């Protein structure tokens, strides 16, 4: 339901000095969070109280969604926001003897949640397994944060029962179990759709594809059958085991992904939560919510694993295509090197003789002189082209690997800036976000972009060329733009540069388009798929 391309660990997270400082852009989020937290916190009262031990705590889903969306730098801001709401609503009473314990109880969960989010995302950046592929990291954080928050509260509950109001090991374990269960239900019900809606509004999430009628029928049949089995088991006196529903939700998640598993979870929760909001024994209510939490965890992780596996398969298929294209490029390179080697020597001789002929015929007849000059220019152009092809053909072909786009642009700038400066052209290059990663052969792709920049430098009429970078939903676009007079004469050359660039870009699963508007602005646009994004 939300996407997460694998970022660079070194640039994704803020430094320790600024990790706890929110930005101005975060203020609207925090204000909205305060209102939503107040609402969700009071909704939780229907399942066990206004404190943090409710058996349904939707505020936890809001908390982890905001931390995952905006980053761990909001830990302190979220903590202060929750403290403010709890003071205003009377949960924290500074006039009572235990206000310090109340304050600590409010501060602890957002701190632990923020640290878990930071830890999971850092580990995901460094890992090389399917557990690091989106959306698995979010699934791990959604399950791990509530458990970590309960563990953080355990020592205080055991050491100071006089302040916490919980005495005895049995009562402590029961209370903390309710803590974990309530947070899990809130996180797994609210965080996925909130993150998906936020990504959709920002244009960084793909709209879900409509499932086929057969898929919907299969999911409905499996879920209905599990309910029927539970009812049958209850009627024959075997109680109401929730294993059939758990297996059904897991099956739906593994078959159809996280969105389908979340919808199945919502159906199950809609049947259980209204029932448990009515007066009933606390132990029975806790047992029902524990079963519901187990179903949610299994279903969500199953769906996340299925989505991660699908994402890995897409990346592997893309890599296989690039490897195939790399082999083709190797073959073409070997052929071109052989051909270039055969023609370079006679072409060099021809160029020397053409220049000599031009010098001899300067004072001759005008027609003869112009013909000799034309031969000289064409021979020189061919010699230059062969030298470029020779440099290009002599490089080693890289294997396609995850390549930060910023690194590729730095390489292009190092190659193109000197040429542009020598031509008296200003080359401006956009800053590139550090989390944009493509699967590419750096040498090949850099050559393609340099070819386009070189063409733009030669054709521009105002001394300015720009290289812009724009991200769409699942792709990145590199645009080389230059101004050109409508009456601009054709530049010397054979047009091989753009042909080579197009072949390289298409071998990387991308496309190259070239347009000129009525004002004479020429735009060459390369579109490439991003790593970790569905195609």
Long-range contacts (C-beta under 8 A, 24 or more apart in sequence): 1-135, 1-192, 1-193, 1-195, 1-196, 1-205, 1-208, 1-258, 1-259, 1-262, 2-134, 2-135, 2-138, 2-192, 2-195, 2-196, 2-198, 2-199, 2-205, 3-134, 3-135, 3-199, 3-204, 3-205, 3-206, 3-532, 3-533, 3-534, 4-134, 4-135, 4-137, 4-138, 4-532, 5-134, 5-435, 5-437, 5-530, 5-531, 5-532, 5-533, 6-124, 6-125, 6-132, 6-133, 6-134, 6-402, 6-437, 6-531, 6-532, 7-125, 7-434, 7-435, 7-437, 8-125, 8-404, 8-434, 8-435, 8-437, 9-122, 9-125, 9-126, 11-434, 11-435, 12-121, 12-125, 12-434, 12-435, 13-71, 13-72, 13-118, 13-121, 13-122, 14-71, 14-72, 14-73, 18-73, 19-72, 19-73, 19-75, 20-73, 20-75, 20-76, 21-73, 21-76, 22-73, 22-74, 22-76, 22-77, 23-73, 26-70, 26-73, 26-74, 26-77, 29-66, 29-69, 29-70, 29-74, 30-74, 30-77, 30-78, 30-81, 33-62, 33-66, 33-78, 33-81, 34-81, 34-84, 34-85, 36-62, 37-62, 37-63, 37-81, 37-82, 37-85, 38-85, 38-88, 38-89, 40-186, 40-190, 41-85, 41-86, 41-89, 41-91, 42-89, 44-182, 44-186, 46-277, 47-182, 47-273, 47-276, 47-277, 47-285, 47-289, 48-178, 48-182, 48-282, 48-285, 50-89, 50-91, 51-91, 51-105, 52-105, 52-106, 52-109, 52-179, 52-182, 53-175, 53-178, 53-179, 53-182, 54-178, 54-182, 55-178, 55-181, 55-182, 55-185, 55-276, 55-285, 55-286, 55-289, 56-182, 56-185, 56-186, 56-273, 56-276, 56-289, 57-182, 57-183, 57-185, 57-186, 58-185, 58-186, 58-189, 58-190, 59-186, 60-109, 60-113, 60-145, 60-146, 60-182, 60-183, 60-184, 60-186, 60-187, 61-186, 61-187, 61-188, 61-189, 61-190, 61-191, 61-194, 62-186, 62-190, 62-191, 62-194, 63-109, 63-110, 63-113, 64-113, 64-117, 64-141, 64-142, 64-145, 64-187, 64-191, 65-190, 65-191, 65-194, 65-195, 65-198, 67-110, 67-113, 67-114, 67-117, 68-117, 68-138, 68-141, 68-191, 68-195, 69-195, 69-198, 72-114, 72-115, 72-117, 72-118, 74-114, 75-110, 75-111, 75-114, 75-115, 78-110, 78-114, 79-106, 79-107, 79-110, 79-111, 82-106, 82-109, 82-110, 83-107, 98-163, 100-163, 101-156, 101-160, 101-163, 101-164, 104-156, 105-153, 108-149, 108-152, 108-153, 109-149, 109-183, 112-145, 112-148, 112-149, 112-152, 113-145, 113-148, 113-149, 115-148, 116-141, 116-144, 116-145, 116-148, 117-141, 117-145, 120-144, 130-305, 130-308, 130-309, 130-312, 131-308, 133-308, 133-311, 133-312, 133-532, 134-307, 134-308, 134-311, 134-532, 135-258, 135-304, 135-307, 135-308, 136-304, 136-305, 136-308, 138-191, 138-192, 138-195, 138-304, 139-258, 139-300, 139-301, 139-304, 139-305, 142-184, 142-187, 142-188, 142-191, 142-192, 142-300, 143-184, 143-297, 143-300, 143-301, 145-183, 145-187, 146-179, 146-180, 146-183, 146-184, 146-187, 147-180, 149-179, 149-180, 149-183, 150-176, 150-177, 150-179, 150-180, 150-183, 153-179, 174-286, 177-286, 177-290, 178-286, 178-289, 180-293, 181-286, 181-289, 181-290, 181-293, 182-289, 184-293, 184-296, 184-297, 185-269, 185-289, 185-292, 185-293, 185-296, 188-262, 188-265, 188-293, 188-296, 188-297, 188-300, 189-265, 189-266, 189-269, 189-296, 192-258, 192-262, 192-300, 193-262, 203-472, 203-473, 204-473, 205-473, 206-473, 206-474, 206-534, 208-259, 211-256, 211-260, 215-255, 215-256, 215-260, 218-255, 219-252, 219-255, 219-256, 219-260, 219-264, 222-248, 222-251, 222-252, 223-248, 223-249, 223-252, 223-264, 223-267, 223-268, 242-291, 242-292, 242-294, 242-295, 245-295, 246-291, 246-294, 246-295, 246-298, 246-299, 249-295, 249-298, 249-299, 249-302, 250-298, 250-299, 250-302, 251-302, 252-299, 252-302, 252-303, 253-298, 253-299, 253-300, 253-301, 253-302, 253-303, 253-304, 253-305, 253-306, 254-302, 254-303, 254-305, 254-306, 255-306, 256-303, 256-306, 257-303, 257-306, 257-307, 257-310, 258-300, 258-303, 258-304, 258-306, 258-307, 259-303, 260-303, 261-299, 261-300, 261-302, 261-303, 262-299, 262-300, 262-303, 264-299, 265-295, 265-296, 265-299, 265-300, 268-292, 268-295, 269-296, 311-532, 311-534, 314-534, 314-535, 315-439, 315-531, 315-532, 318-439, 318-509, 318-529, 318-535, 319-400, 319-439, 321-509, 322-400, 322-439, 322-440, 322-441, 322-507, 322-508, 322-509, 323-399, 323-400, 325-507, 325-508, 326-397, 326-398, 326-399, 326-400, 326-441, 326-507, 328-507, 329-397, 329-444, 329-504, 329-507, 330-397, 333-393, 333-397, 336-389, 336-393, 337-390, 337-393, 337-394, 340-386, 340-389, 340-390, 340-393, 343-386, 344-386, 344-390, 347-379, 347-382, 347-383, 347-386, 348-383, 350-379, 351-379, 351-380, 351-382, 351-383, 354-378, 354-379, 354-380, 355-379, 355-380, 377-492, 381-492, 381-493, 381-494, 385-493, 385-494, 385-496, 389-496, 392-447, 392-500, 395-443, 396-443, 397-441, 397-443, 397-444, 398-441, 398-442, 398-443, 398-444, 399-441, 400-439, 400-440, 400-441, 400-508, 401-439, 401-440, 401-441, 402-437, 402-438, 402-439, 402-531, 403-437, 403-438, 403-439, 403-440, 403-442, 403-445, 404-434, 404-436, 404-437, 405-432, 405-433, 405-436, 405-437, 405-438, 405-469, 405-476, 406-432, 406-433, 406-434, 406-436, 407-442, 408-438, 408-440, 408-442, 408-445, 408-446, 408-449, 409-467, 409-469, 411-442, 411-446, 412-446, 412-449, 412-450, 412-453, 412-467, 415-446, 415-450, 416-449, 416-450, 416-453, 416-454, 416-457, 419-453, 419-454, 419-457, 420-453, 420-457, 420-465, 423-457, 423-458, 424-463, 425-457, 425-460, 425-463, 425-464, 425-465, 426-463, 426-464, 426-465, 427-453, 427-457, 427-465, 427-466, 427-467, 428-464, 428-465, 428-466, 428-467, 429-466, 429-467, 430-466, 430-467, 430-468, 430-469, 431-469, 432-469, 433-469, 433-471, 436-469, 436-471, 436-476, 436-530, 437-530, 437-531, 437-532, 438-476, 438-508, 438-528, 438-529, 438-530, 438-531, 439-508, 439-529, 439-531, 440-508, 440-528, 441-508, 444-504, 444-507, 444-508, 445-504, 445-505, 445-508, 447-500, 447-501, 447-504, 448-500, 448-501, 448-502, 448-504, 448-505, 448-512, 448-526, 449-478, 449-480, 449-501, 449-526, 451-497, 451-498, 451-500, 451-501, 452-480, 452-497, 452-498, 452-501, 452-524, 452-526, 453-480, 454-497, 455-491, 455-497, 455-498, 455-524, 456-480, 456-481, 456-482, 456-522, 456-524, 457-482, 458-491, 458-493, 459-484, 459-488, 459-491, 459-522, 460-484, 461-485, 461-488, 461-520, 471-530, 473-533, 474-529, 474-530, 474-533, 474-534, 474-535, 475-510, 475-527, 475-528, 475-529, 475-530, 475-533, 476-527, 476-528, 476-530, 477-525, 477-526, 477-527, 477-528, 478-525, 478-526, 478-528, 479-523, 479-524, 479-525, 479-526, 480-523, 480-524, 480-525, 481-521, 481-522, 481-523, 481-524, 482-521, 482-522, 483-519, 483-520, 483-521, 483-522, 484-516, 484-520, 484-521, 484-522, 485-520, 486-520, 488-520, 498-524, 501-526, 509-535
